[in-house]
Amino acid sequence: MATLITGANIKDLCGKLAENSIIDPKLYEKYHVKRGLRNSDGTGVVAGITNICNVHGYLLNEGELEPIPGQLIYRGYNINDIVENVEEEDRYGFEETAFLLLFGHLPSESELESFNTVMSLGRDLPPGFVEDMILKAPSKNIMNKLSRSVLALYSYDDDCESKGLENEMRIAMSLVAKLPVIMAAAYQVKKRVFDNESMIMHPINYEENTAQCILSLLRPDRQYSKDEAQMLDRLLMLQAEHGGGNNSTFTCRVLTSSGTDPYSAYSSAICSLKGPRHGGANLQVINMLDNFKANIRNWEDEGEVADYMRKTIRKETNDGSGLIYGMGHAVYTISDPRAVILKKKAFELAKGKEIEAEFRLLETIERLTPEIFKEVKGSAKTMCANVDMYSGLVYRMLGIPDELFTPLFAIARISGWAAHRMEEILTSSRIIRPAYKAIAKEKEYIKLSERK
């Protein structure tokens, strides 16, 4: 009689799988394998060339890495200059940033006006889409719903497989416009089905830009201040692009290199961004902050904060990972320009409000982390706060639910993904295919009747 694979024996089967799958870490050194496509000094293996973005955090000085203040360059323009000019003119900048990434140059006034109109009118979802794709199949996780919805839009597009650049741009602009609406609808359905709360579906206001649209669709009364909308706009600008080597962008380029359609490539990039080692990191910072708030009596007492941080690094508190989330970056060393800009703007908006104390606690954690890591771990590695250190708390300050932190990241990053997809189409004719060293020994086949 056949033995069913059930909970009773699945543990044994998985144990055998582990025996046949686990690889001795020493073998990576033996065969000179660059795990995670990283060099031994932590830098990324160069796998391509891009004209879209430069993420700069160190100099190579006579063979040694020399830390420098971080720089983030979009299409040749420093993100600091882009943000500063938008703020000097007291306007919104995400649409301009998306245009720059997609088309490769700063828009003129007429070009930006036209692009804004395309964004506004492009927010409409196909007839029946919300009912068929979101209401009938609710999800506890909004990132999964975003990915599924983007993939589903393929079925509503009569020209989804055309290979022309103009068609690629049409689809890219459509998704930049539609993702905020999909996210808001998915969240409202999630509230009703899984949280037993009221579901409020607002109609689209075509006069609103992306940041305004997000706040308007999420809030029951649709009300928001200019400061709030501009704060969200700045965060979208900062998260719109980060080079070709980050996990989700590389995922998009890998799928693009295979010749697949744009909806499949962008849907897969969203799945990548969902991971807690990538786009989900801001939520880990918030969870850590909640843990610190609950276990530190006096947030202003640096000694008490430092003691709890030592316990956290020793894996005695929080989630037991030994990590201070929001600290450190694969490229940035002295500073992450996104974190510097976001921190400054956030403190301006939080000043005098109850949430200011939480920002100050994060600032204390940021300042103490390098010296405590050196004390506990003996590590003198240059370490700075990354954008995730403050982005989650900014979202909370804006009244945005925790489960939307990573989806908002996707809304910002879709313009960067699209730029890289089109660059891959224009400049590369090879499928991306790295090699893996096979170490399994050849075995003699055992007949079924002779197996134990």
Protein Blocks (a to p, Z undefined) as FASTA:
>chain_A
ZZdddfklmmmmmmmmmmmmoccfklmmmnopaehhiafkopacdfbdcfkbccdfbdce
ehiacdddddddeehiafklmmmmmmmnopafklmmmmmmmnopacdfklmmmmmmmmmm
mmpccehklmmmmmmmccfblklmmmmmmmmmmmmpcklmbcbfklmmmmmmmmmmmmmm
mmmmmmmmmmmmmnopacddddddfkbcfklmmmmmmpmnlpacfklmmmmmmmmmmmmp
gcjkbmklmmmmmmmmnopafklmmmmmmmmmmpmklmmmmmmmmmmmmmmmmmmmblml
mklmmmmmmmmmnopgcjonopaehiacfkbmkbcfklmmmmmmmmmmmgopaklmmmmm
mmmmmmmmmmmmmmmnopabdcdddfklmmmmmmmmnopafklmmmmmmmmmmmmmmmmm
mmmmmmpccdcddddddfbdcdddddfklpZZ
